[in-house]
Amino acid sequence: MAGKRRKFDAEFREGAVRIVAETGKPIAQVAQDLGINETTLASWVSRARRASGATASGECEELARLRRENAQLKKDNKELAMERDVLKRCMVLWVK
């Protein structure tokens, strides 16, 4: 027969989810440290991730913008390095 169900307050649940998110420890280890069931903690973490999904879409857009900007900067850097090399060769020829 199953044991009596325990109730956890919202503060405890939020703290447990924060431990998983901030420390990067596996859910199983955090659950064992806190003395709770692994699936219980996994459901809390899943629920918290779904709740923050609205902000995640904004973060995805920002990440895409930063990746495009990074690609453009790499392209510009490569072009400038080529121009620099050409100028170095011209200087060598001019000095001789």
C-alpha contacts under 8 A as a table, 3 or more apart, distances in Angstrom:
res1	aa1	res2	aa2	distance
8	F	12	F	6.33
8	F	13	R	6.70
9	D	12	F	5.51
9	D	13	R	6.51
10	A	13	R	5.09
10	A	14	E	6.08
11	E	14	E	5.19
11	E	15	G	6.08
12	F	15	G	5.09
12	F	16	A	6.17
13	R	16	A	5.18
13	R	17	V	6.25
13	R	41	L	7.98
13	R	44	W	6.91
14	E	17	V	5.15
14	E	18	R	6.06
15	G	18	R	4.99
15	G	19	I	6.19
16	A	19	I	5.13
16	A	20	V	6.51
16	A	30	V	7.61
16	A	34	L	7.95
16	A	41	L	7.41
17	V	20	V	5.21
17	V	21	A	6.23
17	V	41	L	7.38
17	V	44	W	6.67
17	V	45	V	5.43
17	V	48	A	7.52
18	R	21	A	5.01
18	R	22	E	5.84
19	I	22	E	5.38
19	I	23	T	5.72
19	I	24	G	7.77
19	I	25	K	7.86
19	I	30	V	7.47
20	V	23	T	5.71
20	V	24	G	5.60
20	V	25	K	5.75
20	V	26	P	6.91
20	V	27	I	6.34
20	V	30	V	6.76
20	V	45	V	7.82
21	A	24	G	5.69
21	A	25	K	7.93
25	K	29	Q	6.69
25	K	30	V	6.66
26	P	29	Q	5.42
26	P	30	V	6.48
27	I	30	V	5.23
27	I	31	A	5.97
27	I	38	E	6.61
27	I	41	L	6.85
27	I	42	A	6.48
28	A	31	A	5.15
28	A	32	Q	6.16
28	A	38	E	5.34
29	Q	32	Q	5.13
29	Q	33	D	6.16
30	V	33	D	5.01
30	V	34	L	6.16
31	A	34	L	5.16
31	A	35	G	5.89
31	A	36	I	5.13
31	A	37	N	6.06
31	A	38	E	5.26
31	A	41	L	6.32
32	Q	35	G	4.98
32	Q	36	I	6.26
32	Q	37	N	7.42
32	Q	38	E	7.35
33	D	36	I	7.97
36	I	40	T	7.17
36	I	41	L	7.28
37	N	40	T	5.26
37	N	41	L	6.57
38	E	41	L	5.30
38	E	42	A	6.11
39	T	42	A	4.85
39	T	43	S	6.11
40	T	43	S	5.27
40	T	44	W	6.42
41	L	44	W	5.04
41	L	45	V	6.19
42	A	45	V	5.13
42	A	46	S	6.06
43	S	46	S	4.98
43	S	47	R	6.02
44	W	47	R	5.13
44	W	48	A	6.16
45	V	48	A	5.10
45	V	49	R	6.18
46	S	49	R	5.14
46	S	50	R	6.23
47	R	50	R	5.16
47	R	51	A	6.17
48	A	51	A	5.03
48	A	52	S	6.30
49	R	52	S	5.18
49	R	53	G	6.17
50	R	53	G	4.96
51	A	54	A	7.06
52	S	55	T	5.58
52	S	56	A	6.42
53	G	56	A	4.77
53	G	57	S	6.54
54	A	57	S	5.68
54	A	58	G	7.22
55	T	58	G	5.29
55	T	59	E	6.37
56	A	59	E	4.87
56	A	60	C	6.11
57	S	60	C	4.99
57	S	61	E	6.44
58	G	61	E	5.21
58	G	62	E	6.34
59	E	62	E	5.00
59	E	63	L	6.04
60	C	63	L	4.98
60	C	64	A	6.16
61	E	64	A	5.13
61	E	65	R	6.23
62	E	65	R	5.08
62	E	66	L	6.15
63	L	66	L	5.09
63	L	67	R	6.14
64	A	67	R	5.10
64	A	68	R	6.28
65	R	68	R	5.19
65	R	69	E	6.20
66	L	69	E	4.99
66	L	70	N	5.98
67	R	70	N	4.97
67	R	71	A	6.16
68	R	71	A	5.15
68	R	72	Q	6.28
69	E	72	Q	5.11
69	E	73	L	6.15
70	N	73	L	5.08
70	N	74	K	6.15
71	A	74	K	5.14
71	A	75	K	6.24
72	Q	75	K	5.07
72	Q	76	D	6.18
73	L	76	D	5.02
73	L	77	N	5.98
74	K	77	N	5.01
74	K	78	K	6.17
75	K	78	K	5.20
75	K	79	E	6.31
76	D	79	E	5.10
76	D	80	L	6.17
77	N	80	L	5.13
77	N	81	A	6.15
78	K	81	A	5.13
78	K	82	M	6.33
79	E	82	M	5.17
79	E	83	E	6.32
80	L	83	E	5.01
80	L	84	R	6.10
81	A	84	R	5.04
81	A	85	D	6.23
82	M	85	D	5.12
82	M	86	V	6.32
83	E	86	V	5.13
83	E	87	L	6.30
84	R	87	L	5.12
84	R	88	K	6.22
85	D	88	K	5.02
85	D	89	R	6.32
86	V	89	R	5.19
86	V	90	C	6.27
87	L	90	C	4.99
87	L	91	M	6.17
88	K	91	M	5.13
88	K	92	V	6.32
89	R	92	V	5.13
89	R	93	L	6.33
90	C	93	L	5.14
90	C	94	W	6.02
91	M	94	W	4.96
91	M	95	V	5.99
92	V	95	V	5.30
92	V	96	K	6.46
93	L	96	K	5.42
